[in-house]
Amino acid sequence: MTKNNIISSTLLASALTLSSVGASTLSANQQIKKNRVSLNIATILHKRGLDKDAAYNISNNFIDDEELFAKKINNLEEGCSILTRDEILNYLSKAALHKRSVKLDSYQYLVGMVYDIKQKQLNRETLDQLNNIATINS
């Protein structure tokens, strides 16, 4: 009887562990699809009047490594107190449309980007934040 209890307990523990791993994987996959940068850029371009297929084509050709690019954008969003994700994505959609390269690991590029978005001089705190972001992203 003890062997049956041990086997039952082991099976129950395994089932509980595997079900939680499966649920977290499913949740992570849904989050990734929701936050895909290329999809967000394509949606913005489509809302601005581009054909849906053309918008997806432009956004897919714009980004080489989706995961790395998303991490750099998240670093920018979290590290720069004056930018929002929508502002970043709008800027990136314009860059994609005009086929401009984006260097989220360059301090000079980030300063120019934030200046273009905000249209005002950046204070010392923001410049320090951008310097930290460029270091993290490189």
CORQUIWO-V525180 format. One record per residue. SS is DSSP state (alpha for helix, beta for strand, coil for the rest). Layout:
[[SS] [SS]]
This chain:
[[coil] [alpha] [alpha] [alpha] [alpha] [alpha] [alpha] [alpha] [alpha] [alpha] [alpha] [alpha] [alpha] [alpha] [alpha] [alpha] [alpha] [alpha] [alpha] [alpha] [alpha] [alpha] [alpha] [alpha] [alpha] [alpha] [alpha] [alpha] [alpha] [alpha] [alpha] [alpha] [alpha] [alpha] [coil] [coil] [alpha] [alpha] [alpha] [alpha] [alpha] [alpha] [alpha] [alpha] [alpha] [alpha] [alpha] [coil] [coil] [coil] [coil] [alpha] [alpha] [alpha] [alpha] [alpha] [alpha] [alpha] [alpha] [alpha] [alpha] [alpha] [coil] [coil] [coil] [alpha] [alpha] [alpha] [alpha] [alpha] [alpha] [alpha] [alpha] [alpha] [alpha] [alpha] [alpha] [alpha] [alpha] [coil] [coil] [coil] [coil] [coil] [alpha] [alpha] [alpha] [alpha] [alpha] [alpha] [alpha] [alpha] [alpha] [alpha] [alpha] [alpha] [alpha] [coil] [coil] [coil] [coil] [coil] [coil] [coil] [coil] [coil] [alpha] [alpha] [alpha] [alpha] [alpha] [alpha] [alpha] [alpha] [alpha] [alpha] [alpha] [alpha] [coil] [coil] [coil] [coil] [coil] [alpha] [alpha] [alpha] [alpha] [alpha] [alpha] [alpha] [alpha] [alpha] [alpha] [alpha] [alpha] [alpha] [alpha] [coil]]
